[in-house]
């Protein structure tokens, strides 16, 4: 299989210059796989930390404690909102509408709101987009609205902040997936841009040799050269994820220049 061959080629620096004759799509697939290896430490950290935080609910409850009187007949238990009636209860706080025991199936997409349904929480951003958290995942324990109503002073403020955190945590699956997609696609884009820029730099070697790579062949060559820096950055990233992309790009640049200077003369002279 070409992936195994490319992996083998990438460590034979004497012969790697002649390994750019296959179709570009094969090198691009290899590039994507190597990028996945490179980005894995950050993606693992994203999953571990449950993605980016929404933060706006908790922040609004921190800045100002709501003066709501929540329905005593409702509580969150068993991964559901349990109410003894079908009545809906609407509250406003710092520009966001909160509707508890929402019974509808349609949403006003022009209004920023959080809708608490029986088995899900729906966030509408007011700009025609929604996000759904199923099963009240953020609420690991039973949550009583009555106890929130009875709390006073600092205890009430702390309980509302915790309530905001639990609301945001209920969207964790969506947030983790979104964060992973953004981080992965951004890494692919940045690595591709980095290869293009490095390939342009490589073209400067053309002035010293009678023959040299075409621009596309230099991209293929660089995709093979990614292997060792990606594996090393993977290992470093497991201990210090934030440093992994920096090490990869620095290692990629240094290794490419060393290979070109040491072995390039023998091939292109």
Rosetta blueprint (number, residue, H / E / L):
1 X L
2 X H
3 X H
4 X H
5 X H
6 X H
7 X H
8 X H
9 X H
10 X L
11 X L
12 X L
13 X L
14 X L
15 X L
16 X H
17 X H
18 X H
19 X L
20 X L
21 X L
22 X L
23 X L
24 X H
25 X H
26 X H
27 X H
28 X H
29 X H
30 X H
31 X H
32 X H
33 X H
34 X H
35 X H
36 X H
37 X H
38 X H
39 X H
40 X H
41 X H
42 X H
43 X H
44 X H
45 X H
46 X H
47 X H
48 X H
49 X L
50 X L
51 X L
52 X L
53 X L
54 X L
55 X L
56 X H
57 X H
58 X H
59 X H
60 X H
61 X H
62 X H
63 X H
64 X L
65 X L
66 X L
67 X L
68 X L
69 X L
70 X L
71 X L
72 X L
73 X L
74 X E
75 X E
76 X E
77 X E
78 X L
79 X L
80 X E
81 X E
82 X E
83 X E
84 X L
85 X L
86 X L
87 X L
88 X L
89 X E
90 X E
91 X E
92 X E
93 X E
94 X L
95 X L
96 X E
97 X E
98 X E
99 X E
100 X E
101 X L
102 X L
103 X L
104 X L
105 X L
106 X L
107 X L
108 X L
109 X L
110 X L
111 X L
112 X E
113 X E
114 X E
115 X E
116 X E
117 X L
118 X L
119 X L
120 X E
121 X E
122 X E
123 X E
124 X E
125 X E
126 X L
127 X L
128 X L
129 X L
130 X E
131 X E
132 X E
133 X E
134 X E
135 X L
136 X L
137 X L
138 X L
139 X L
140 X L
141 X L
142 X L
143 X E
144 X E
145 X H
146 X H
147 X H
148 X H
149 X H
150 X H
151 X L
152 X L
153 X H
154 X H
155 X H
156 X H
157 X H
158 X H
159 X H
160 X H
161 X H
162 X H
163 X H
164 X H
165 X H
166 X H
167 X H
168 X H
169 X H
170 X L
171 X L
172 X H
173 X H
174 X H
175 X H
176 X H
177 X H
178 X H
179 X H
180 X H
181 X H
182 X H
183 X H
184 X H
185 X H
186 X H
187 X H
188 X H
189 X H
190 X H
191 X H
192 X H
193 X H
194 X H
195 X H
196 X H
197 X H
198 X H
199 X H
200 X H
201 X H
202 X H
203 X H
204 X H
205 X H
206 X H
207 X H
208 X H
209 X L
210 X L
211 X L
212 X L
213 X L
214 X L
215 X H
216 X H
217 X H
218 X H
219 X H
220 X H
221 X H
222 X H
223 X H
224 X H
225 X H
226 X H
227 X H
228 X H
229 X H
230 X H
231 X H
232 X H
233 X H
234 X H
235 X H
236 X H
237 X H
238 X L
239 X L
240 X L
241 X H
242 X H
243 X H
244 X H
245 X H
246 X H
247 X H
248 X H
249 X H
250 X H
251 X H
252 X H
253 X H
254 X H
255 X H
256 X H
257 X H
258 X H
259 X H
260 X H
261 X H
262 X H
263 X H
264 X H
265 X H
266 X H
267 X H
268 X H
269 X L
